[in-house]
Amino acid sequence: MIELNYSMSTIKSSVNNCNIDFFNMKTRIKEIFNEDTAYILLKESNEVSVGLYKDKDFIFKTEVLQNQDLFIDMRIFNNEKELYIWKSKGDFKNRIRIDNEGKEYDFYDEELLLWGNKIKNDGIFMELEEEKIKKYHIPINENVTNDNEGKLVIRNYIGCSEEDGMAIIEDFRLLDIKL
């Protein structure tokens, strides 16, 4: 039997929309995150890329965001906030979640294992490889640990079902990447 040990806590958190389209996306991200450093998880129809927003610049291992037809969704996140942008029926939708302001939520954080073993660190990106998947690169941002497992940290916000009053995960956001 698997034992899950999640510690519940309480936090204030707000959720809002902001006006973003493909052509002003980078400018709007700079306005929202300003000097903050954040990870970027980008899904395009031909590839999933992980990058870093740092010093008001976007750092990816390969060229990305070249064609809006390939764009599926993107999450820009750090310990304080997440901007989630997705495309639905050709239109760009978004939401920004900011912790430590707004409504009070119960929450718990969980760590999900990333596929692959660390095989190369070039000082900017850590390369992970697994025989069943393509090699991929995670940016290094003071997140390197001594174990060989990469982890994606997720924050789950608990709400209450309107139908039956049961506790539900009302929302989640990406919080951190540990290598």
C-alpha positions as CSV (number, residue, x, y, z in Angstrom):
1,M,0.0,0.0,0.0
2,I,1.3,3.5,-0.9
3,E,1.2,6.0,2.0
4,L,0.7,9.6,1.0
5,N,2.0,12.2,3.4
6,Y,0.7,15.6,2.4
7,S,0.7,18.5,4.9
8,M,-2.3,20.8,4.6
9,S,-1.7,24.6,5.1
10,T,-3.7,27.8,4.5
11,I,-2.7,30.6,2.2
12,K,-4.3,33.7,0.6
13,S,-4.4,33.5,-3.2
14,S,-6.0,35.5,-5.9
15,V,-7.0,34.5,-9.5
16,N,-7.4,37.1,-12.3
17,N,-7.4,37.3,-16.0
18,C,-5.2,39.7,-18.0
19,N,-5.2,40.6,-21.7
20,I,-2.6,38.5,-23.6
21,D,-2.4,37.5,-27.2
22,F,0.4,35.7,-29.1
23,F,2.0,38.9,-30.4
24,N,2.2,40.7,-27.0
25,M,2.9,37.6,-24.9
26,K,6.5,38.3,-24.1
27,T,5.9,42.0,-23.3
28,R,3.0,41.1,-21.0
29,I,5.1,38.4,-19.2
30,K,7.8,41.0,-18.6
31,E,5.2,43.4,-17.1
32,I,3.8,40.7,-14.8
33,F,7.1,39.1,-13.7
34,N,9.3,42.2,-14.0
35,E,12.6,41.4,-12.2
36,D,11.4,38.1,-10.8
37,T,12.9,34.8,-12.0
38,A,10.4,32.2,-13.2
39,Y,10.3,28.8,-15.0
40,I,8.5,28.4,-18.3
41,L,6.8,25.2,-19.3
42,L,5.7,25.6,-23.0
43,K,3.7,23.0,-24.9
44,E,3.7,23.4,-28.7
45,S,2.2,20.7,-31.0
46,N,5.7,19.6,-32.0
47,E,7.6,19.8,-28.7
48,V,7.5,20.5,-25.0
49,S,10.1,23.0,-23.8
50,V,11.2,24.1,-20.4
51,G,12.8,27.5,-20.1
52,L,13.6,30.3,-17.7
53,Y,12.5,33.9,-17.5
54,K,15.5,35.7,-15.9
55,D,16.8,39.3,-16.0
56,K,13.8,40.2,-18.2
57,D,14.9,37.7,-20.8
58,F,13.6,34.3,-22.0
59,I,16.1,31.4,-22.0
60,F,15.4,28.2,-23.9
61,K,17.7,25.5,-25.3
62,T,15.9,25.7,-28.7
63,E,13.9,28.3,-30.7
64,V,10.3,28.5,-29.4
65,L,7.2,30.7,-29.9
66,Q,7.9,31.1,-33.6
67,N,4.5,30.0,-34.9
68,Q,1.2,30.7,-33.1
69,D,-0.4,27.7,-34.9
70,L,1.9,25.3,-32.9
71,F,1.1,26.9,-29.5
72,I,-1.0,24.8,-27.1
73,D,-0.3,26.3,-23.7
74,M,2.4,27.8,-21.4
75,R,2.9,28.2,-17.7
76,I,5.3,30.8,-16.3
77,F,5.7,30.2,-12.6
78,N,7.7,30.8,-9.4
79,N,7.1,30.4,-5.7
80,E,4.8,33.5,-5.6
81,K,2.7,33.3,-8.9
82,E,1.8,31.5,-12.0
83,L,0.6,32.9,-15.4
84,Y,-1.2,30.2,-17.4
85,I,-1.9,30.9,-21.1
86,W,-3.7,28.5,-23.3
87,K,-5.3,28.5,-26.7
88,S,-9.0,27.5,-27.1
89,K,-10.6,27.5,-30.5
90,G,-8.0,29.8,-31.9
91,D,-8.4,32.4,-29.0
92,F,-5.8,32.9,-26.3
93,K,-7.1,32.5,-22.8
94,N,-5.2,33.1,-19.5
95,R,-5.3,33.4,-15.8
96,I,-2.8,34.6,-13.2
97,R,-2.7,33.2,-9.7
98,I,-0.8,35.2,-7.1
99,D,-0.2,33.8,-3.6
100,N,-0.3,35.8,-0.4
101,E,-3.1,38.1,-1.5
102,G,-6.9,37.5,-2.0
103,K,-9.1,34.7,-0.8
104,E,-8.0,32.2,1.8
105,Y,-7.5,28.6,0.6
106,D,-6.4,25.3,2.2
107,F,-3.6,23.9,0.0
108,Y,-1.0,21.2,-0.1
109,D,2.2,20.9,-2.2
110,E,3.3,17.7,-3.9
111,E,6.3,16.7,-5.8
112,L,6.0,14.8,-9.1
113,L,8.9,12.9,-10.5
114,L,10.2,14.0,-13.9
115,W,11.1,11.2,-16.3
116,G,14.8,10.7,-16.9
117,N,18.2,10.7,-15.2
118,K,20.5,13.6,-15.0
119,I,23.2,13.1,-17.6
120,K,24.8,16.4,-18.4
121,N,25.1,19.8,-16.7
122,D,26.4,22.6,-18.9
123,G,26.0,25.2,-16.2
124,I,22.8,26.6,-17.9
125,F,20.7,23.5,-18.6
126,M,20.5,20.0,-17.1
127,E,20.0,17.3,-19.7
128,L,17.7,14.5,-18.7
129,E,17.4,11.2,-20.6
130,E,15.3,8.1,-20.3
131,E,15.4,5.3,-22.9
132,K,11.6,5.6,-23.6
133,I,11.6,9.3,-24.2
134,K,13.5,12.0,-26.0
135,K,16.3,13.9,-24.1
136,Y,15.1,17.1,-22.7
137,H,16.6,20.1,-20.9
138,I,15.7,21.9,-17.7
139,P,17.2,25.3,-16.9
140,I,19.4,25.5,-13.9
141,N,18.4,28.1,-11.4
142,E,19.8,27.3,-7.9
143,N,17.7,24.1,-8.1
144,V,20.3,21.3,-8.4
145,T,20.1,18.7,-5.6
146,N,22.3,15.7,-4.9
147,D,19.8,13.0,-5.8
148,N,19.4,11.8,-9.4
149,E,15.7,12.6,-9.7
150,G,14.1,15.7,-11.1
151,K,10.9,16.9,-9.5
152,L,8.1,19.2,-10.5
153,V,6.5,20.9,-7.5
154,I,2.7,21.5,-7.7
155,R,0.4,23.5,-5.4
156,N,-3.1,22.2,-5.1
157,Y,-5.8,24.6,-3.8
158,I,-8.7,22.9,-2.0
159,G,-12.3,24.0,-2.4
160,C,-15.8,22.7,-1.7
161,S,-18.1,21.1,-4.3
162,E,-21.3,23.0,-4.7
163,E,-23.2,19.8,-5.4
164,D,-22.4,17.8,-2.3
165,G,-20.1,19.8,-0.1
166,M,-17.2,17.4,-0.6
167,A,-13.6,18.7,-0.6
168,I,-12.2,19.0,-4.1
169,I,-9.0,20.3,-5.8
170,E,-10.4,23.6,-7.0
171,D,-7.2,24.7,-8.8
172,F,-3.5,23.9,-9.1
173,R,-0.5,25.7,-10.2
174,L,3.2,24.9,-10.9
175,L,5.4,26.1,-8.1
176,D,9.0,24.9,-8.7
177,I,11.4,22.5,-10.4
178,K,14.0,20.6,-8.5
179,L,16.9,18.9,-10.2
